[in-house]
Amino acid sequence: MARFIDTKTTFDNYRKEAERLLLWSTLQMAKPLSSLTHEDLLVYQHFLADPQPAARWTADGGRSMAPCRNQASGRRW
């Protein structure tokens, strides 16, 4: 990932996917990354196509959300 540090979008996307795999591994499979098998990664590939339960894995059931505003000041967070 270090070679993409100058390309912020690429770095951010790689980081997002690495974090997603880490979360799935620990929360869904209850395994550290180092213990994942080939079969686990096939399950992960299916999970990416349809993350279930959606309430746990997608923000607001998958719908896009409006930017949050601070109720007191009206400014964006």
ABEGO torsion letter per residue (X at the ends): XAAAAABAAAAAAAAAAAAAAAAAAAAAAGBBAAABBAAAAAAAAAAAABBOBAAAABBGGGBBBBBBBBAAAGBBX
